[in-house]
Amino acid sequence: MILRNFKLVSSLKVNFYKSQVKLIEISVVDINIFSKYLNCNSMYFVFKYLSISIGGNFRKMDFWRPIIHKIKAKLSMWKIKLLFMADKLWLIKSVITVLSLF
């Protein structure tokens, strides 16, 4: 009913093919019932959003490995060699600051 009202008010349609159901502290059986009722997939707690794991343990190195790999891929080695130490520090701080927003 909420999704139908959303459709009526906003004139936007929910794409259930792309949608996933995730309910916290609900049994797997109930999640499967809701996903069949809405005709969409069910989602488990550890999932990826913008290629970052949501629900993973951020204290482990494996959690940060894909993010570090992306940053290294973006900053090619020839750019880093041409920067002064202060520029490298500023670049690292700006990337770390924006990571929380990303």
Secondary structure, DSSP 8 states (H G I E B T S, - for coil): -HHHHHHHHH-----TTT-EE--TT--HHHHHHHHHHHTSEE--SSEEETTEEESS-TTSHHHHHHHHHHHHHHS-HHHHHHS-HHHHHHHHHHHHHHHHH-
